[in-house]
Amino acid sequence: MMRERHVPERSCVVCNKKMPKRDLVRVVLTPAGVCTVDETGKLAGRGAYLCHQLACWGRAVKGGRLAHALRGEVTADDKARLTEFSATLIA
């Protein structure tokens, strides 16, 4: 009999919806202090997960939710880069 494979789950930092890790987008605050989208899921630094809903991305960037989850500062340049990335998402 085959065992079911464990699927890691994470929660969106805005809506708190639990999903498989692969269905979320990881945003990382690197040790250098740069906040960026981690498409590989392997960048070093403090990570936070966001779902593919534009509303969550807007709230994460505008409010302080993302900075709080990353335990660091998200600069205006970082916010612009994240907003640009969110425009490529298909909800």
Secondary structure, DSSP 4 states (H G I P E B T S, - for coil): -PPPPP--EEE-TTT--EEEGGGSEEEEE-TTS-EEEESSS--SSEEEEE-S-HHHHHHHHHSSHHHHHHTS---HHHHHHHHHHHTT---
